[in-house]
């Protein structure tokens, strides 16, 4: 049985979104840890809220704009999207986590994938021209690997949703079968978030409005004991 199409882009996407890729995203609960300390949490509702109001219009749109910028060779456009995303992340904990995971992904990709785009982005980050948020780094790497914009944003949104579900399991709010049921149930929400992301045209299209998660993250910064960094 022969493979008629080039599997390279798909394999690159699977590798970048694999939970085993050393990004550090497993350390993030996106405010869920603080919320479960306060009482029962509907994990599905929490995830849907983030997909609709943060992951789609925020990180998703930044990923899309970064992907297009690298594809067209417009690094100024990537910088503008990265700075805008950094500005709409209200909590220092969330901002720091987005940059930390982004840089971890980039440094691994430089060694594993190589190529001009990772080096160029790394140079910009070292020069402090751009922060290097996770979504922007992943968008750039997907573009450089030949992954389509649509597949890149859908894959990253699913990876995000999987991370939230995994955090809920580790916080003992759901079991592993419930986590898989949640991921299956939010397929339409992931698709909607992807369409919202793909509608981005300018950096100012990037926005985020998830007050419950933001308030939880702000409280989480001062928690005396934490399992997660957000």
C-alpha positions as CSV (number, residue, x, y, z in Angstrom):
1,X,0.0,0.0,0.0
2,X,1.6,3.3,-1.1
3,X,1.1,6.7,0.4
4,X,0.2,9.0,-2.5
5,X,0.4,12.2,-0.6
6,X,3.3,13.7,1.4
7,X,2.7,12.8,5.0
8,X,5.3,15.3,6.3
9,X,2.9,18.1,7.2
10,X,0.5,15.8,9.0
11,X,3.2,14.1,10.9
12,X,4.7,17.5,11.9
13,X,1.3,18.6,13.1
14,X,0.8,15.4,15.1
15,X,4.2,15.7,16.7
16,X,3.7,19.4,17.6
17,X,0.3,18.8,19.2
18,X,1.3,15.5,20.9
19,X,1.1,15.7,24.7
20,X,4.6,14.2,24.8
21,X,6.1,17.2,22.9
22,X,8.0,19.1,25.6
23,X,6.0,22.3,25.7
24,X,5.1,22.4,29.4
25,X,1.4,22.8,28.7
26,X,0.7,19.9,31.1
27,X,1.5,22.4,33.9
28,X,-1.5,24.6,33.0
29,X,-5.1,24.4,34.3
30,X,-6.2,27.8,32.9
31,X,-7.8,28.8,36.2
32,X,-9.5,25.4,36.8
33,X,-7.4,24.6,39.8
34,X,-8.5,27.7,41.7
35,X,-12.2,27.2,40.7
36,X,-12.3,23.6,42.0
37,X,-11.0,24.9,45.4
38,X,-14.1,27.0,45.6
39,X,-16.6,24.3,44.9
40,X,-18.1,22.0,42.2
41,X,-17.2,22.9,38.6
42,X,-18.9,21.9,35.4
43,X,-15.8,21.1,33.4
44,X,-17.7,21.0,30.1
45,X,-19.2,24.4,30.6
46,X,-15.8,25.8,31.7
47,X,-14.1,24.4,28.6
48,X,-16.9,25.7,26.3
49,X,-16.6,29.2,27.8
50,X,-12.8,29.3,27.2
51,X,-13.2,28.0,23.6
52,X,-15.8,30.6,22.8
53,X,-14.4,33.6,24.5
54,X,-10.6,33.0,24.9
55,X,-9.1,30.2,22.9
56,X,-11.0,30.9,19.6
57,X,-10.9,34.8,19.4
58,X,-7.6,35.1,21.3
59,X,-5.0,32.4,20.9
60,X,-6.7,30.9,17.9
61,X,-6.7,34.2,16.0
62,X,-3.1,34.9,16.9
63,X,-2.1,31.5,15.6
64,X,-3.9,32.1,12.3
65,X,-2.3,35.5,11.8
66,X,1.1,34.1,12.7
67,X,0.7,31.3,10.3
68,X,-0.3,33.7,7.5
69,X,2.6,36.0,8.4
70,X,5.2,33.3,8.1
71,X,3.7,31.9,4.9
72,X,4.0,35.4,3.3
73,X,7.3,36.2,4.9
74,X,5.8,39.2,6.8
75,X,7.5,39.1,10.2
76,X,6.2,42.5,11.2
77,X,2.7,41.1,11.0
78,X,3.8,38.2,13.2
79,X,5.2,40.6,15.8
80,X,2.0,42.7,15.7
81,X,-0.1,39.6,16.4
82,X,2.2,38.4,19.1
83,X,2.2,41.7,20.9
84,X,-1.6,42.0,20.7
85,X,-2.1,38.6,22.1
86,X,0.3,39.4,25.0
87,X,-1.7,42.6,25.7
88,X,-5.1,40.9,26.0
89,X,-3.9,38.3,28.5
90,X,-4.8,40.1,31.7
91,X,-3.1,38.0,34.3
92,X,0.7,38.0,34.8
93,X,0.5,34.2,35.5
94,X,-1.2,33.5,32.2
95,X,1.1,35.8,30.2
96,X,4.2,34.2,31.8
97,X,2.9,30.7,31.1
98,X,2.1,31.5,27.4
99,X,5.6,32.8,26.8
100,X,7.3,30.0,28.7
101,X,5.5,27.3,26.9
102,X,6.0,29.1,23.5
103,X,9.7,29.4,24.0
104,X,10.0,25.7,25.1
105,X,8.3,24.6,22.0
106,X,10.5,26.8,19.8
107,X,13.8,25.7,21.3
108,X,12.8,22.0,20.8
109,X,11.7,22.7,17.3
110,X,15.0,24.4,16.4
111,X,16.8,21.3,17.3
112,X,14.3,18.7,15.9
113,X,12.9,20.4,12.8
114,X,15.5,23.0,12.0
115,X,14.9,25.5,9.2
116,X,14.9,29.3,8.8
117,X,11.6,30.1,10.4
118,X,12.4,28.8,13.9
119,X,15.8,30.5,13.8
120,X,14.2,33.8,12.6
121,X,11.6,33.7,15.4
122,X,14.2,32.8,18.0
123,X,16.3,35.8,17.0
124,X,13.3,38.1,17.3
125,X,12.5,36.8,20.7
126,X,16.1,37.1,21.9
127,X,16.2,40.7,20.6
128,X,13.0,41.3,22.7
129,X,11.2,42.4,19.5
130,X,8.3,40.0,20.2
131,X,7.3,38.0,23.3
132,X,6.9,34.5,21.8
133,X,3.5,33.4,23.0
134,X,2.7,29.7,22.5
135,X,0.0,30.2,19.9
136,X,2.2,32.4,17.8
137,X,5.1,30.1,18.0
138,X,2.9,27.1,17.0
139,X,1.3,29.0,14.2
140,X,4.8,29.9,12.8
141,X,6.1,26.3,13.1
142,X,3.0,24.8,11.5
143,X,3.4,27.3,8.6
144,X,7.0,26.4,8.2
145,X,6.1,22.6,8.2
146,X,3.5,23.0,5.5
147,X,0.5,22.4,7.7
148,X,-2.6,24.3,6.4
149,X,-3.9,27.1,8.5
150,X,-7.2,25.3,9.1
151,X,-5.5,22.1,10.3
152,X,-3.1,24.1,12.4
153,X,-5.8,25.9,14.3
154,X,-8.1,22.9,14.7
155,X,-5.2,20.8,16.0
156,X,-4.1,23.4,18.5
157,X,-7.7,24.0,19.8
158,X,-8.1,20.3,20.3
159,X,-4.8,20.1,22.1
160,X,-6.0,23.0,24.3
161,X,-9.3,21.2,25.1
162,X,-7.4,18.0,25.8
163,X,-5.2,19.9,28.2
164,X,-8.2,21.3,30.1
165,X,-9.8,17.8,30.3
166,X,-6.5,16.3,31.5
167,X,-6.2,19.0,34.2
168,X,-9.7,18.1,35.4
169,X,-8.7,14.4,35.7
170,X,-5.5,15.3,37.7
171,X,-7.7,17.5,40.0
172,X,-10.0,14.5,40.5
173,X,-13.0,16.2,39.1
174,X,-13.6,13.7,36.4
175,X,-12.2,10.3,35.4
176,X,-10.4,9.5,32.2
177,X,-13.5,8.2,30.5
178,X,-15.5,11.3,31.3
179,X,-12.5,13.3,29.9
180,X,-12.9,11.5,26.6
181,X,-16.6,12.1,26.6
182,X,-16.1,15.8,27.1
183,X,-13.7,16.0,24.2
184,X,-16.2,14.2,22.0
185,X,-19.0,16.4,23.1
186,X,-17.2,19.7,22.4
187,X,-16.3,18.8,18.8
188,X,-18.8,21.4,17.4
189,X,-17.4,24.0,19.8
190,X,-13.9,23.4,18.6
191,X,-15.1,23.7,15.0
192,X,-16.9,27.0,15.9
193,X,-13.8,28.3,17.7
194,X,-11.7,27.4,14.6
195,X,-14.1,29.3,12.3
196,X,-13.9,32.4,14.6
197,X,-10.1,32.1,14.5
198,X,-9.9,31.8,10.8
199,X,-12.0,35.0,10.4
200,X,-9.1,37.1,11.8
201,X,-7.7,39.7,9.5
202,X,-5.9,42.2,11.7
203,X,-4.1,42.1,15.1
204,X,-6.9,44.0,16.7
205,X,-9.3,41.2,15.9
206,X,-7.5,39.3,18.7
207,X,-9.4,39.6,21.9
208,X,-10.3,37.5,25.0
209,X,-13.2,37.8,27.5
210,X,-13.4,35.1,30.1
211,X,-13.9,36.9,33.4
212,X,-14.4,33.7,35.6
213,X,-11.2,32.2,34.4
214,X,-9.3,35.5,34.7
215,X,-10.6,36.0,38.3
216,X,-9.6,32.5,39.2
217,X,-6.1,32.9,37.7
218,X,-5.7,36.2,39.6
219,X,-6.5,34.3,42.9
220,X,-4.4,31.4,41.9
221,X,-1.3,33.6,41.7
222,X,-1.5,34.1,45.4
223,X,-2.4,30.5,46.4
224,X,-0.1,29.0,49.1
225,X,0.1,25.6,47.4
226,X,-0.5,24.8,43.7
227,X,-0.4,21.7,41.5
228,X,-0.5,23.8,38.3
229,X,1.2,27.0,37.3
230,X,-2.1,28.6,36.2
